[in-house]
Every structure is written in C-alpha cells, then in structure tokens.
C-alpha cells in the first residue's frame, strides 16, 4: 500500500454521539456520512468476529483520493466505498485499481448494505 491512514471508529454510534454531544436527528446532522461509515465499519467488524473470518483492514489514501474501507485476505483485496445517499457518485481511485487489482469493489448505501454486515 502506498500510504496507510489511521481512522478511529466507535463500536457503538451512541458513544460517538455522546462524545460529540450531538443527538440531533439525521436530517439535521452535518456528520451523517461519518455516522454511516462508522456504523458500517463497526457492524462489519462484529460480523467478521462472529463468523470467525480473519481479514486485515486497511484504509488507503493519497493526497487526492481515498478508499473508505479495504479488506485483505490471502493477498486478495476487497475495496468498499460508503455513501449515505444511494444516488451519490463514487469512483474508485485508478491508482489503487491499477496497483492492487482488487478482487471486488463495491459502493455500499442504504439499499444494498445488508449482506456486508450480515443482515
């Protein structure tokens, strides 16, 4: 990987909201995308743990682009972008795609996230 980024996620979005002292409804929040990303990552981690699937989690970023979530297992990469709005445009970095040839790329939103978190 070119550059590893560190991100902090809460196991429960309620704790995140308490730390930020922000309990407004989603339609009034400026951080709804971050809440969505935190939810997906925390629920994915729970799913992987419960099903005893061991993967390395990577967050990839260059100065211009990033990928929200990557899993690596046995040298194979799966890359995911998280979008709260199902109509939002998302692209995967060509630099990443050409360098690592991921086995899977998915854009996850409210209409298709259930298999990712095991629902």
KANORZI-V42592 format. One record per residue. RES is the residue in one small letter. SS is DSSP state (helix for helix, strand for strand, loop for the rest). PSI is psi as a letter, one per 40 degrees, with the letter a starting at -180 (* if undefined). Layout:
BEGIN
RES&SS&PSI ; RES&SS&PSI
END
This chain:
BEGIN
x&loop&i ; x&loop&d ; x&loop&h ; x&strand&h ; x&loop&i ; x&loop&h ; x&loop&i ; x&loop&h ; x&loop&i ; x&loop&i ; x&loop&d ; x&loop&h ; x&helix&d ; x&helix&d ; x&helix&d ; x&helix&d ; x&helix&d ; x&helix&d ; x&helix&d ; x&helix&e ; x&loop&f ; x&loop&h ; x&loop&f ; x&loop&i ; x&loop&i ; x&helix&d ; x&helix&e ; x&helix&e ; x&loop&i ; x&loop&e ; x&loop&f ; x&helix&d ; x&helix&d ; x&helix&d ; x&helix&d ; x&helix&d ; x&helix&d ; x&helix&d ; x&helix&d ; x&helix&d ; x&helix&d ; x&helix&d ; x&helix&d ; x&helix&d ; x&helix&d ; x&helix&d ; x&helix&d ; x&helix&d ; x&helix&d ; x&helix&d ; x&loop&e ; x&loop&f ; x&loop&h ; x&loop&h ; x&loop&i ; x&strand&h ; x&strand&h ; x&strand&i ; x&strand&h ; x&strand&h ; x&strand&i ; x&loop&a ; x&loop&d ; x&loop&d ; x&loop&i ; x&strand&i ; x&strand&h ; x&strand&d ; x&strand&h ; x&strand&h ; x&strand&h ; x&strand&h ; x&strand&h ; x&loop&f ; x&loop&e ; x&strand&h ; x&strand&i ; x&strand&h ; x&strand&i ; x&strand&h ; x&strand&i ; x&strand&h ; x&loop&h ; x&loop&d ; x&loop&h ; x&loop&e ; x&loop&e ; x&loop&i ; x&loop&h ; x&loop&i ; x&loop&i ; x&loop&h ; x&loop&h ; x&helix&d ; x&helix&d ; x&helix&d ; x&helix&d ; x&helix&d ; x&helix&d ; x&helix&e ; x&loop&g ; x&loop&i ; x&loop&d ; x&strand&i ; x&strand&h ; x&strand&i ; x&strand&h ; x&strand&h ; x&loop&a ; x&loop&e ; x&loop&e ; x&loop&e ; x&loop&e ; x&helix&d ; x&helix&d ; x&helix&d ; x&helix&e ; x&loop&f ; x&loop&*
END
